[in-house]
Amino acid sequence: MTFADVAAAAGVSVGTVDRVINARGSVHPETEAFVMHWARELRLDRALHQRPTRILRLGVLLLSRSDPFLEALVRGLQRAVVDYSYLNLQVRVFEYGKLDARLIVEKITMVEQTCDGIAINAFDDPAIRLRLAEFTRLKPVFTLVSDLPDTNRIAYIGASGQIEGRVAGELMARFLGPAGGQVMLISGPGSFLGHDSRELGFRTVLMDRFPSCAVSESLQSFEDKRIIRRQVGLILKKHPEISGIYNTSVGSEEVGDALRDLGREHSTVFITHELTEENRRLLQIGILDAVIDQDAIGEARMLVQSFLSFYGRLETERTETGFRIYIRESCSL
């Protein structure tokens, strides 16, 4: 098999095949991936099993590394880079720090100028969608943790928020028992579609299958623990009939403090997400009843695999990851 055979199959010039195989650059990413596909299909072994000479740079845009789940995600990315070092990969992490669409658009442009693709965890906003749609004309876009559909992104990497929410609803109803009860729902910004999906799944499963359970109070945290610290205790005092709390957001410690202050730490069902060290401790002392935990390490690895697959350096098909449920008896494992 020769470069000419690959060029004919891929519908490109022999020079383009040469630039791709020998990593000379100046080839559109989709064309590069297509050429690599046909090179492998036709078993063109030349240079395909050597370390690629062109570095692929993936930019990952997150709110903040200080979030325990995102911190675990970054650790997973670092581990995956080491595991796939033979494919000449680099990952750069960018942070936007606050929920500001204009700032995020600027960061996306920064990633575009320095990287070969982007993975982004951001809220839904027209300006962000437009900028990502422009990005996809040249380079691949992946969404993380919270999806942004209709942006021509290659894939969403993460668990289904709606299924997570339905599982939380099922757990809440079973913990409350046949008598059911009133539930407070604490959510993050609705513009983060992951939070919105969890809330929809939770409400839907209660309405469809557990009519004795109902969401009677809602609190939007805006990912701000201070709001949770101020408001949860006030709501519980005003509505002592609340017997369950579902939190899709941050602030487990603040919810736990409010429950302790009112002497309700063991009588109110409390369910949240992500097995952080804080949540593990709250499970162990019985304040939290269940934690639905995404696999941050697995999601990081899946992202790297999908990025490498786009450029023809690795083969992978799956992008949706699962999640695990932890209770007190399993959280120390």
C-alpha positions, -999 to +999 in steps of 0.1 A: +000+000+000+013+035-009+005+071-001-012+072-035-036+044-025-046+062+007-049+095-012-073+079-037-094+063-010-096+095+011-102+118-019-071+140-012-038+146-027-007+126-021+009+157-006-019+159+020-014+122+029+024+129+033+017+159+055-006+138+077+014+107+080+047+126+086+030+152+109+040+182+088+009+201+098-013+225+077-041+200+074-077+205+086-083+183+117-113+165+100-092+158+069-063+145+091-087+122+109-101+109+076-067+103+061-056+084+092-088+063+090-080+052+055-043+047+062-053+022+089-081+007+068-056+000+040-029-011+065-004+015+056+021+007+083+046+033+075+050+057+105+016+046+120+030+026+148+057+051+157+052+079+182+034+108+163+057+138+159+030+164+160+019+173+195-019+173+200-030+198+226-064+195+243-077+226+261-101+219+290-122+249+302-136+245+337-152+268+363-126+262+390-102+235+400-112+242+436-144+223+431-136+188+445-152+170+415-134+192+389-102+187+409-106+150+406-113+154+369-080+173+364-062+145+383-078+120+359-066+140+329-031+141+342-031+104+347-046+098+312-019+120+296+008+098+312-010+066+300-012+079+264+021+097+263+032+075+234+006+093+213+022+127+220-006+144+238-008+175+260-037+188+281-040+224+292-065+234+318-081+268+317-104+283+344-130+310+340-136+315+377-171+332+376-204+327+358-197+354+331-206+345+295-183+372+281-153+359+301-160+323+289-162+334+253-128+351+257-113+319+272-127+298+243-109+321+219-077+317+240-081+279+237-087+281+200-055+300+195-033+275+214-049+241+213-062+215+188-096+211+205-116+221+235-135+203+263-158+226+282-180+226+313-201+257+311-236+270+314-260+274+285-258+309+270-264+321+234-230+338+232-212+307+244-232+285+220-224+308+190-187+308+199-185+271+202-203+266+169-176+288+153-149+268+170-163+235+156-157+247+120-120+242+126-115+221+156-134+195+178-155+205+208-165+182+236-188+190+265-181+179+301-203+172+331-231+195+317-240+192+281-245+220+255-263+203+226-269+220+193-234+233+191-221+207+167-200+193+195-184+159+189-197+143+220-209+149+256-186+132+280-204+123+313-233+107+330-269+113+321-282+140+345-318+130+340-311+094+349-291+106+380-321+127+390-345+098+386-323+076+407-322+103+434-360+105+433-363+067+437-339+067+466-357+096+483-391+079+480-378+046+493-359+062+523-391+082+532-412+051+530-449+046+522-460+077+541-439+098+518-432+135+527-423+170+516-389+176+500-367+206+496-348+207+463-315+227+462-302+232+427-273+250+410-278+275+382-305+262+359-285+274+329-261+245+337-281+219+319-267+191+341-285+207+371-316+212+351-316+176+339-312+162+374-340+183+387-363+172+359-355+136+364-361+139+402-394+157+399-406+134+371-400+101+389-418+114+421-448+126+401-450+094+380-443+067+407-444+082+442-473+106+445-470+106+483-436+125+479-436+161+466-411+189+461-426+217+483-397+241+485-369+250+460-337+269+465-313+279+438-277+281+452-259+296+422-231+274+433-226+297+463-223+280+497-231+312+515-266+312+500-271+276+513-258+286+547-282+315+550-313+300+535-316+263+543-320+268+581-346+295+575-366+273+552-365+243+575-377+265+604-405+279+584-415+245+570-409+219+597-430+194+576-400+190+552-387+155+557-362+152+528-335+173+510-321+167+476-291+188+467-278+188+431-253+216+440-225+223+464-228+230+501-233+196+518-215+208+549-238+239+551-269+217+548-255+194+575-249+224+598-285+235+594-298+201+602-276+198+633-286+232+645-323+221+644-316+186+658-327+170+626-295+155+614-308+119+617-345+125+609-343+143+576-334+122+545-305+140+527-293+130+492-266+147+471-240+141+444-202+134+442-183+114+468-160+142+480-141+138+513-167+161+528-196+140+516-178+108+526-175+121+562-212+131+562-222+097+551-201+080+578-217+100+606-252+095+592-261+130+581-261+121+544-281+091+534-269+086+499-245+101+474-247+096+436-212+098+423-200+104+388-167+087+378-144+117+374-114+096+366-133+076+340-148+107+324-113+122+321-100+091+304-130+089+281-124+125+271-088+119+262-097+087+243-124+106+223-100+134+215-073+111+203-100+091+183-110+122+165-075+127+152-071+090+143-046+081+170-069+058+190-102+039+185-131+044+209-169+046+206-184+051+240-187+086+255-215+083+281-201+072+315-220+057+344-222+066+381-222+048+415-245+050+445-229+052+480-245+048+514-229+047+548-220+010+546-201+014+513-185+049+514-153+037+531-146+012+504 
